[in-house]
Amino acid sequence: MVAASPGDASSFASGSYVDATGYVLPCRLLLPERSEPGARYPLVLALHGAGERGSDNTAQLRNGIGALLTARRRAFPCVAIVPQCALERRWVEVDWSAASHRLPSTPSAPLHAVLSLVDALLQPPPRPPALGLALASAPVPAIDPARLYLLGLSMGGYGVWDALARQPQRFAAAIPICGGAADAQAEPIATARVAVWAFHGALDPVVAVERSRKIVAALRRCGAAVRYTEYADVGHDSWHRALAEPELWPWLFSQHNPSNLP
């Protein structure tokens, strides 16, 4: 993957989350510039690609993720979490070069920790220390359960589709970029009315563009009003164009999950 500036990494608090299995998930946390008393904020969960795996708790902010979150921080206040997958792991333990795959029976260890972290963040402040949440010196404000958003590129795109299939009722919207999913994942996502805007480069040599085309077609057969943008002249690094789309953040932050409305 092509490395890019992580943006203002100093704006992101550095910490970790330990789930019930003992898996340690490094995380970067970006809070609203000002947290209003009693306010609840959207949660943006961003899953990085394979090239940003490791334990330095910094690389996951590259490829435009950190820069986008910091640039939009004032106009779209939210709690943003950018976890880091271990080098030997994947968000979804499948072959990225395969033409298709089946949804694994259980989530990978890193994705299990991510979903557990979402559970922890949804608890109202003050959150119990036993949750293993050690993300920042400043308290994490309350999360709006109707506005949980997923974003992921490449390996993270697979993670977005996988998380949606496992907990479709939880998320209001998702942005999977050059990822892949099993056709069977479409029905629960469509039934839960998750808003999806998917992206892919037509010339992608790493993850075939058919992976996005197939799941988008399956979602539409299930009645989902999914958005899909395919860049005819782009290879694998379609996230650069996708994250620069001027409508992306306004679209994302306009989404609410009706089943999670208070």
C-alpha positions as CSV (number, residue, x, y, z in Angstrom):
1,M,0.0,0.0,0.0
2,V,1.1,3.6,-0.6
3,A,2.1,5.4,2.6
4,A,0.8,8.8,3.1
5,S,0.8,11.4,5.9
6,P,-0.9,10.3,9.1
7,G,-2.2,13.9,9.5
8,D,-1.8,15.5,12.9
9,A,-1.1,12.4,14.8
10,S,-0.5,14.4,18.0
11,S,-4.2,15.2,18.0
12,F,-5.0,11.5,18.6
13,A,-4.7,10.0,22.1
14,S,-2.8,6.8,22.2
15,G,-4.0,3.8,24.2
16,S,-5.2,0.3,24.1
17,Y,-8.2,-1.9,24.7
18,V,-8.1,-5.4,26.3
19,D,-11.1,-7.6,25.5
20,A,-12.4,-10.5,27.7
21,T,-10.1,-13.0,25.9
22,G,-7.0,-10.9,26.8
23,Y,-6.4,-9.7,23.3
24,V,-4.7,-6.3,23.3
25,L,-5.9,-3.9,20.6
26,P,-3.8,-0.7,20.1
27,C,-6.0,2.2,19.4
28,R,-5.9,5.9,18.5
29,L,-8.7,8.1,19.7
30,L,-9.8,11.5,18.5
31,L,-12.3,13.4,20.6
32,P,-14.4,16.4,19.7
33,E,-12.6,19.7,20.2
34,R,-15.2,20.6,22.7
35,S,-17.5,18.1,24.4
36,E,-20.8,19.7,25.3
37,P,-22.3,18.6,28.7
38,G,-25.0,16.0,28.2
39,A,-24.4,15.7,24.4
40,R,-24.0,12.4,22.6
41,Y,-21.6,12.1,19.7
42,P,-21.4,9.9,16.6
43,L,-18.8,7.1,16.7
44,V,-16.5,6.7,13.6
45,L,-14.6,3.4,13.6
46,A,-11.9,3.3,11.0
47,L,-10.2,0.0,9.9
48,H,-6.8,0.3,8.2
49,G,-5.3,-1.9,5.5
50,A,-2.7,-4.6,5.5
51,G,0.2,-2.3,5.2
52,E,-0.5,-0.5,8.4
53,R,-0.5,-3.6,10.7
54,G,1.8,-3.7,13.6
55,S,2.1,-2.6,17.2
56,D,3.5,1.0,16.9
57,N,0.0,2.4,17.3
58,T,0.8,5.1,14.6
59,A,0.8,3.4,11.2
60,Q,-3.0,3.0,11.1
61,L,-3.4,6.8,10.8
62,R,-1.7,6.8,7.3
63,N,-3.3,6.6,3.9
64,G,-5.6,9.5,4.5
65,I,-7.5,8.2,7.6
66,G,-5.8,10.4,10.2
67,A,-5.7,13.4,7.8
68,L,-9.4,13.1,7.0
69,L,-10.5,12.8,10.7
70,T,-8.5,15.8,11.8
71,A,-9.5,17.9,8.8
72,R,-13.3,17.3,9.5
73,R,-13.1,17.3,13.2
74,R,-14.6,20.8,13.7
75,A,-17.3,20.6,11.1
76,F,-18.3,17.0,12.1
77,P,-17.6,16.5,15.8
78,C,-17.5,12.8,16.8
79,V,-15.6,10.2,18.7
80,A,-13.2,8.5,16.2
81,I,-11.4,5.3,17.0
82,V,-8.6,3.9,14.8
83,P,-7.5,0.5,16.1
84,Q,-4.4,-1.3,14.8
85,C,-4.4,-4.9,13.8
86,A,-1.4,-7.1,14.7
87,L,1.1,-7.9,12.0
88,E,0.3,-11.6,11.9
89,R,-3.5,-11.1,12.0
90,R,-6.2,-9.9,9.7
91,W,-9.5,-8.2,10.3
92,V,-11.0,-11.1,8.4
93,E,-9.0,-14.3,8.1
94,V,-9.7,-15.0,4.4
95,D,-7.7,-15.0,1.2
96,W,-7.9,-11.5,-0.3
97,S,-7.0,-12.7,-3.8
98,A,-9.8,-15.3,-3.9
99,A,-12.8,-14.6,-6.1
100,S,-15.1,-15.3,-3.2
101,H,-15.2,-16.4,0.4
102,R,-17.6,-17.6,3.1
103,L,-18.2,-15.6,6.2
104,P,-16.0,-17.2,8.9
105,S,-18.0,-18.8,11.8
106,T,-16.4,-16.4,14.3
107,P,-14.8,-13.0,13.9
108,S,-11.0,-12.8,13.9
109,A,-9.3,-12.0,17.2
110,P,-8.7,-8.3,16.2
111,L,-12.3,-7.8,14.9
112,H,-13.7,-9.5,18.0
113,A,-11.8,-6.9,20.1
114,V,-13.1,-4.1,17.9
115,L,-16.7,-5.2,18.4
116,S,-16.2,-5.6,22.1
117,L,-14.7,-2.1,22.2
118,V,-17.9,-0.7,20.6
119,D,-19.9,-2.5,23.4
120,A,-17.7,-0.8,26.0
121,L,-18.0,2.7,24.4
122,L,-21.8,2.4,24.3
123,Q,-21.9,2.2,28.1
124,P,-22.8,5.5,29.6
125,P,-20.0,7.5,31.3
126,P,-18.4,6.9,33.8
127,R,-17.5,3.5,32.3
128,P,-16.3,0.8,34.7
129,P,-12.5,0.3,34.7
130,A,-13.0,-3.5,34.4
131,L,-13.9,-2.9,30.7
132,G,-10.2,-2.5,30.0
133,L,-10.7,0.8,28.4
134,A,-7.5,2.9,28.6
135,L,-7.6,5.2,25.7
136,A,-7.1,8.7,26.9
137,S,-6.6,10.9,29.9
138,A,-9.7,12.8,28.9
139,P,-13.0,11.0,29.4
140,V,-14.7,9.7,26.3
141,P,-18.1,11.5,25.9
142,A,-21.4,9.6,25.5
143,I,-21.9,7.9,22.2
144,D,-25.1,8.2,20.2
145,P,-26.1,4.6,19.6
146,A,-28.1,5.6,16.5
147,R,-25.0,7.0,14.8
148,L,-22.3,4.3,14.7
149,Y,-20.3,4.6,11.5
150,L,-17.8,2.2,9.9
151,L,-15.0,3.0,7.4
152,G,-12.3,0.7,6.1
153,L,-9.9,0.4,3.3
154,S,-8.5,-2.8,1.6
155,M,-8.1,-5.3,4.5
156,G,-10.2,-2.8,6.5
157,G,-12.9,-2.9,3.7
158,Y,-13.2,-6.7,4.4
159,G,-13.5,-5.9,8.1
160,V,-16.3,-3.4,7.5
161,W,-18.3,-6.0,5.5
162,D,-17.7,-8.7,8.1
163,A,-18.7,-6.5,11.0
164,L,-21.9,-5.4,9.2
165,A,-22.8,-9.0,8.6
166,R,-22.4,-10.0,12.3
167,Q,-24.1,-6.9,13.8
168,P,-26.0,-5.2,11.0
169,Q,-28.6,-3.8,13.5
170,R,-25.9,-1.9,15.3
171,F,-24.5,0.3,12.6
172,A,-26.1,3.3,10.8
173,A,-23.7,3.6,7.9
174,A,-20.6,2.1,6.4
175,I,-17.9,3.0,3.8
176,P,-16.1,-0.2,2.6
177,I,-13.3,0.7,0.2
178,C,-11.7,-1.9,-2.1
179,G,-12.9,-4.8,0.1
180,G,-14.8,-7.9,-0.4
181,A,-17.7,-9.9,1.2
182,A,-19.7,-13.1,0.8
183,D,-23.0,-12.7,-1.1
184,A,-24.8,-14.2,1.9
185,Q,-23.8,-11.2,3.9
186,A,-26.1,-9.0,1.8
187,E,-29.5,-10.0,3.3
188,P,-28.9,-9.1,7.0
189,I,-27.3,-5.8,5.9
190,A,-30.2,-5.0,3.7
191,T,-32.8,-6.1,6.3
192,A,-31.2,-3.8,8.9
193,R,-31.3,-0.9,6.4
194,V,-27.6,0.0,6.9
195,A,-26.6,2.9,4.6
196,V,-23.7,1.7,2.5
197,W,-21.4,3.7,0.1
198,A,-18.8,1.3,-1.4
199,F,-15.8,2.2,-3.5
200,H,-13.4,0.3,-5.7
201,G,-10.9,1.0,-8.5
202,A,-11.6,-0.9,-11.7
203,L,-7.9,-1.6,-12.3
204,D,-7.3,-3.0,-8.8
205,P,-4.6,-5.8,-9.0
206,V,-4.8,-6.7,-5.3
207,V,-8.5,-7.1,-4.6
208,A,-10.5,-7.7,-7.7
209,V,-13.1,-5.1,-8.5
210,E,-15.6,-8.0,-8.8
211,R,-15.5,-8.4,-5.1
212,S,-17.3,-5.0,-4.6
213,R,-19.5,-5.4,-7.7
214,K,-20.8,-8.8,-6.5
215,I,-21.8,-7.7,-2.9
216,V,-23.3,-4.4,-4.2
217,A,-25.4,-6.4,-6.7
218,A,-26.4,-8.8,-4.0
219,L,-27.5,-5.9,-1.7
220,R,-29.5,-4.4,-4.5
221,R,-31.3,-7.7,-5.2
222,C,-32.2,-7.6,-1.5
223,G,-33.7,-4.2,-1.9
224,A,-30.9,-2.1,-0.4
225,A,-30.4,1.4,-1.7
226,V,-26.6,1.1,-1.7
227,R,-24.3,3.7,-3.3
228,Y,-21.4,2.4,-5.3
229,T,-18.6,4.5,-6.9
230,E,-16.1,2.7,-9.2
231,Y,-13.1,4.6,-10.5
232,A,-12.3,3.5,-14.1
233,D,-8.7,4.7,-14.0
234,V,-7.7,3.7,-10.5
235,G,-5.8,0.6,-9.1
236,H,-5.7,-0.6,-5.5
237,D,-5.3,2.8,-3.8
238,S,-8.9,3.9,-4.5
239,W,-9.1,5.2,-0.9
240,H,-7.3,8.4,-2.0
241,R,-10.1,9.3,-4.3
242,A,-12.8,8.0,-2.0
243,L,-11.7,9.9,1.1
244,A,-11.5,13.1,-1.0
245,E,-15.1,12.8,-2.2
246,P,-16.7,16.1,-1.0
247,E,-20.1,14.5,-0.3
248,L,-18.6,11.6,1.8
249,W,-18.6,13.1,5.3
250,P,-21.9,15.0,4.9
251,W,-23.5,11.8,3.6
252,L,-22.1,9.7,6.5
253,F,-23.1,12.1,9.2
254,S,-26.6,12.4,7.9
255,Q,-27.3,8.7,8.6
256,H,-29.2,7.3,11.6
257,N,-30.1,3.8,12.5
258,P,-33.9,3.7,13.1
259,S,-33.6,0.6,15.3
260,N,-31.2,2.4,17.6
261,L,-33.0,5.7,18.0
262,P,-33.5,6.7,21.6
